[in-house]
Amino acid sequence: MCIWPLENPFGTCDFGKIGSGRHLVNGYIEEFLQHVRHERGQAEHTQRTYKFLLDRFTEWSTKHALNKPGDVRPAHLLDFLETERSRPLATDPESGRKLSGESVYLQISALRSFFRFCETEKWVTRNPAENLSLPRRWKRLPKALTEAEMTKLLVPPETSADAAELRDHAILELAYAGGLRLAELRSIRLEHLHLDAGFVTVIGKGNKERIVPVGRTARNALERYLETARPALVTARSPATVFLSARGTPFAAVTLWLRIRNWAKRRGLEKPLTPHMLRHSFATHLMEHGADLRSIQELLGHASIATTEVYTHVAGQRLRDVHDKFHPRA
């Protein structure tokens, strides 16, 4: 007999004697998600992605009477993936477009992680996903703003600006000065700021901590926000999160990004922004000004330098563009 290490509707269970009349795969997936949260320390976004992808598998396996991980065979997974590849997009079913290769890649990755965990927990005698091969991913070069566009974007607000404008300007300055992810901007706390010393402590993916220096311009914007704007946003229930919404609460991801995008529109920036573009601009501009790859890796918090190497291609493309434009015999 064994006890589930999480609250669940099944209570005490014997994995060898689970009744086939009820579908229990979702219970196993919930335990895997607990493992992802508490033992692997994966980011909240990663956890939500795993849950969404594995819920798709749960829905499919229910229809095929696969009640527990030990029931699943490699052929089942191939059938499921083929179903996923051929289904229309849920967001636009009328278009006839199918799931992208990137989405299939993520689905296979989630299945492999889940069944690897099942094998570790002795829920399966053999991992049915071990031979699933990941499709080749095309490397997309990150899109970055030019330095002129960043200068246009970061024009400070007037002295008469309200608290929201001062806050939004400080967010943009810190995002570009430190190359922070959107989730890192949302979660940064007052105790993480060390403006006198010129750096901030950032808690990144997997709860990994890194130290990121910030320049004088970003420090000035943050100090202006903290002194004159944040006190106007604080309520009795406000946490120690640096950036607060109009209600005195931490930002939701979508809300924060809408603020940034609307700021860019007001500054006359025509290029459409993506959530990672400020971070890409940070890394690209460092590379163009001669920073070494290892330092950029540390500043971005990449676990592998292979992830950072994409910026060498971006810088190379910029050099080719400059050569084509200005060299007399280009």
URLINSUL-V356357 format. One record per backbone hydrogen bond with DSSP energy under -0.5 kcal/mol. NH is the residue of the N-H (numbers start at 1). CO is the residue of the C=O. E is the energy in kcal/mol with one decimal. If there is no record, write none. Layout:
nh=NH co=CO e=E
nh=NH co=CO e=E
This chain:
nh=2 co=13 e=-1.9
nh=4 co=11 e=-0.7
nh=11 co=8 e=-0.9
nh=13 co=2 e=-2.3
nh=15 co=13 e=-0.6
nh=17 co=14 e=-2.0
nh=18 co=15 e=-0.6
nh=22 co=19 e=-0.7
nh=24 co=22 e=-0.7
nh=24 co=67 e=-1.4
nh=27 co=24 e=-1.0
nh=28 co=24 e=-1.3
nh=29 co=25 e=-2.2
nh=30 co=26 e=-2.3
nh=31 co=27 e=-1.6
nh=32 co=28 e=-2.1
nh=33 co=29 e=-2.5
nh=34 co=30 e=-1.9
nh=35 co=31 e=-2.0
nh=36 co=32 e=-2.4
nh=37 co=33 e=-2.4
nh=38 co=34 e=-2.8
nh=39 co=35 e=-1.9
nh=40 co=35 e=-2.1
nh=42 co=36 e=-2.1
nh=47 co=43 e=-2.2
nh=48 co=44 e=-2.3
nh=49 co=45 e=-2.1
nh=50 co=46 e=-2.6
nh=51 co=47 e=-2.4
nh=52 co=48 e=-2.5
nh=53 co=49 e=-2.5
nh=54 co=50 e=-2.8
nh=55 co=51 e=-2.1
nh=56 co=52 e=-1.2
nh=57 co=53 e=-1.2
nh=58 co=54 e=-2.4
nh=59 co=55 e=-2.4
nh=60 co=56 e=-2.0
nh=61 co=57 e=-3.0
nh=62 co=58 e=-2.1
nh=63 co=59 e=-1.2
nh=64 co=60 e=-0.8
nh=65 co=62 e=-1.3
nh=66 co=61 e=-2.4
nh=67 co=65 e=-0.9
nh=71 co=68 e=-2.3
nh=72 co=69 e=-1.5
nh=76 co=73 e=-0.8
nh=77 co=73 e=-1.6
nh=78 co=74 e=-2.2
nh=79 co=75 e=-2.2
nh=80 co=76 e=-2.6
nh=81 co=77 e=-2.7
nh=82 co=78 e=-2.1
nh=83 co=79 e=-2.1
nh=84 co=80 e=-2.3
nh=85 co=81 e=-2.6
nh=86 co=82 e=-1.6
nh=87 co=83 e=-1.0
nh=87 co=84 e=-0.5
nh=89 co=97 e=-1.6
nh=92 co=89 e=-0.5
nh=95 co=92 e=-1.4
nh=96 co=93 e=-0.6
nh=99 co=87 e=-0.8
nh=104 co=100 e=-1.9
nh=105 co=101 e=-2.3
nh=106 co=102 e=-2.0
nh=107 co=103 e=-2.1
nh=108 co=104 e=-2.5
nh=109 co=105 e=-2.3
nh=110 co=106 e=-2.3
nh=111 co=107 e=-2.1
nh=112 co=108 e=-2.6
nh=113 co=109 e=-2.1
nh=114 co=110 e=-2.5
nh=115 co=111 e=-2.6
nh=116 co=112 e=-1.8
nh=117 co=113 e=-1.8
nh=118 co=114 e=-2.1
nh=119 co=115 e=-2.0
nh=120 co=116 e=-1.9
nh=121 co=117 e=-2.2
nh=122 co=119 e=-1.1
nh=123 co=118 e=-2.9
nh=124 co=118 e=-0.8
nh=128 co=126 e=-0.6
nh=130 co=127 e=-1.1
nh=132 co=129 e=-1.7
nh=140 co=138 e=-0.6
nh=141 co=139 e=-0.5
nh=150 co=146 e=-2.3
nh=151 co=147 e=-2.2
nh=152 co=148 e=-1.9
nh=153 co=149 e=-2.3
nh=154 co=150 e=-2.2
nh=155 co=152 e=-0.9
nh=161 co=158 e=-1.9
nh=166 co=162 e=-2.0
nh=167 co=163 e=-2.4
nh=168 co=164 e=-2.7
nh=169 co=165 e=-2.4
nh=170 co=166 e=-2.0
nh=171 co=167 e=-2.4
nh=172 co=168 e=-2.2
nh=173 co=169 e=-2.4
nh=174 co=170 e=-2.4
nh=175 co=171 e=-2.6
nh=176 co=172 e=-2.3
nh=177 co=173 e=-2.7
nh=178 co=174 e=-2.2
nh=179 co=175 e=-1.2
nh=180 co=175 e=-0.8
nh=185 co=181 e=-2.1
nh=186 co=182 e=-2.1
nh=187 co=183 e=-1.7
nh=188 co=184 e=-1.2
nh=190 co=240 e=-2.5
nh=192 co=189 e=-1.7
nh=193 co=190 e=-1.4
nh=194 co=199 e=-1.8
nh=198 co=194 e=-0.9
nh=199 co=194 e=-2.0
nh=200 co=212 e=-2.6
nh=201 co=192 e=-2.7
nh=202 co=200 e=-0.5
nh=202 co=210 e=-2.9
nh=204 co=202 e=-0.8
nh=204 co=208 e=-3.5
nh=207 co=204 e=-1.3
nh=208 co=205 e=-1.3
nh=210 co=202 e=-2.3
nh=212 co=200 e=-2.8
nh=212 co=210 e=-0.5
nh=214 co=198 e=-2.0
nh=219 co=215 e=-2.3
nh=220 co=216 e=-2.6
nh=221 co=217 e=-2.0
nh=222 co=218 e=-2.4
nh=223 co=219 e=-2.8
nh=224 co=220 e=-2.3
nh=225 co=221 e=-2.1
nh=226 co=222 e=-2.9
nh=227 co=223 e=-2.1
nh=228 co=224 e=-2.1
nh=229 co=224 e=-0.5
nh=229 co=225 e=-1.9
nh=230 co=225 e=-3.0
nh=232 co=229 e=-1.1
nh=233 co=229 e=-0.7
nh=233 co=230 e=-1.7
nh=234 co=230 e=-1.4
nh=238 co=235 e=-1.4
nh=242 co=188 e=-2.6
nh=244 co=242 e=-0.6
nh=245 co=249 e=-3.1
nh=248 co=245 e=-1.9
nh=251 co=243 e=-0.6
nh=256 co=252 e=-2.5
nh=257 co=253 e=-2.3
nh=258 co=254 e=-2.3
nh=259 co=255 e=-1.9
nh=260 co=256 e=-1.9
nh=261 co=257 e=-2.7
nh=262 co=258 e=-2.6
nh=263 co=259 e=-2.0
nh=264 co=260 e=-2.1
nh=265 co=261 e=-1.9
nh=266 co=262 e=-2.1
nh=267 co=263 e=-1.5
nh=268 co=265 e=-1.6
nh=269 co=264 e=-2.5
nh=270 co=268 e=-0.7
nh=277 co=274 e=-1.8
nh=280 co=276 e=-2.6
nh=281 co=277 e=-2.5
nh=282 co=278 e=-2.2
nh=283 co=279 e=-2.0
nh=284 co=280 e=-2.8
nh=285 co=281 e=-2.6
nh=286 co=282 e=-1.7
nh=287 co=283 e=-2.3
nh=288 co=284 e=-2.5
nh=289 co=285 e=-1.3
nh=290 co=287 e=-1.6
nh=291 co=286 e=-2.6
nh=296 co=292 e=-1.8
nh=297 co=293 e=-2.3
nh=298 co=294 e=-2.0
nh=299 co=295 e=-2.4
nh=300 co=296 e=-2.4
nh=301 co=297 e=-1.4
nh=302 co=297 e=-1.7
nh=307 co=304 e=-1.1
nh=308 co=304 e=-0.7
nh=309 co=305 e=-1.5
nh=310 co=307 e=-0.7
nh=311 co=308 e=-2.0
nh=312 co=309 e=-1.6
nh=313 co=309 e=-0.7
nh=313 co=310 e=-0.6
nh=314 co=310 e=-1.3
nh=315 co=311 e=-2.4
nh=316 co=312 e=-2.0
nh=317 co=313 e=-2.1
nh=318 co=314 e=-2.1
nh=319 co=315 e=-2.2
nh=320 co=316 e=-2.1
nh=321 co=317 e=-2.4
nh=322 co=318 e=-2.5
nh=323 co=319 e=-2.5
nh=324 co=320 e=-2.8
nh=325 co=321 e=-1.9
nh=326 co=322 e=-2.6
nh=327 co=323 e=-2.3
nh=330 co=327 e=-1.6
